[in-house]
Amino acid sequence: MNVTLIGLGTMGAGMANQLLSAGYRLTVFNRNSDRAKPFVASGAVLAANPRESAEKAEIVISMVADDAASRSVWLGANGALAGAKPGTLLIESSTLSPGWVTELAAEATKQQCDFLDAPVTGSKPQAAAGQLVFMVGGDPGVLDRARPVLQVMSREIRHFGPLGSGAKVKLLNNLLIGIQVASFAEMLALAERIGVDAQSVANFVSNGAPGSPIVKTALQRISTGDFTPNFSVQLMAKDLAYASAEGESVSIPTPLTDAAKRVFETGIAEGFGAKDICSVIEVLRNCPIGD
């Protein structure tokens, strides 16, 4: 099967390796073509633009940063939709706003293509190990067609309902991650400032009732000071902004989401945008948040 993957960033790189290892004929596109070199060396074909990448594909998967990047790779004269043949299965795995996903699905229908929104949970290690979880919105029959390809990149595939459901669930998931990381960093910074043994407190909390997997991961990253990005501050700020906008669209207040968003936005302003989300501990240690 000819599969195209658009986007070879933190997540896309691991996904590409899994597809190559499974024996798929893989075509890739990335705005920075240098990132494609290792995959070309392993047998992938590098396309000059998204349109070219989709021309021979049976399945096209996109894994890019945000709505703007998604629009740029799907739409326009050199977009993947312009190159996709009728019947091609298009899968958008980026974390996007549900409004744009709905618009993109309509554009796919105009091209007589099948479409799924299928964002993922997990970060760099899970992508590299083929242990992602896909949260899928779309027709169950279309999902059955996509399942063999998704399975080589994942440990679980969850169908949540019609088109747009995957995007909505992903924002709900990341909303909670962002709040937990920001609140744990706030707790730890406060512990340091009031003069208790912050490491002992963090160990106690992470092994008690508040100790979710995210809290445990945050403790490990903060304790080692390793902020190599598995999930960057700038992407979390974007996801929380999308989640907040969803709340506003249905008149649901999101005060905790908004507070966490300000923490990550301050992190961007202070130069932590490309670092891992756990780096916001440094922001809370040193900088006032918001007004």
Sequence and secondary structure as in RCSB ss.txt:
>XXXX:A:sequence
MNVTLIGLGTMGAGMANQLLSAGYRLTVFNRNSDRAKPFVASGAVLAANPRESAEKAEIVISMVADDAASRSVWL
GANGALAGAKPGTLLIESSTLSPGWVTELAAEATKQQCDFLDAPVTGSKPQAAAGQLVFMVGGDPGVLDRARPVL
QVMSREIRHFGPLGSGAKVKLLNNLLIGIQVASFAEMLALAERIGVDAQSVANFVSNGAPGSPIVKTALQRISTG
DFTPNFSVQLMAKDLAYASAEGESVSIPTPLTDAAKRVFETGIAEGFGAKDICSVIEVLRNCPIGD
>XXXX:A:secstr
 EEEEE  SHHHHHHHHHHHHTT EEEEE SSGGGGHHHHHTT EE SSHHHHHTT SEEEE  SSHHHHHHHHS
STTSHHHH  TT EEEE S   HHHHHHHHHHHHHTT EEEE  EE  HHHHHHT EEEEEES HHHHHHHHHHH
HTTEEEEEEEESTTHHHHHHHHHHHHHHHHHHHHHHHHHHHHHHTS HHHHHHHHHTSTT  HHHHHHHHHHHHT
    SSBHHHHHHHHHHHHHHHHHTT   HHHHHHHHHHHHHHHTT TTSBGGGHHHHHHH     
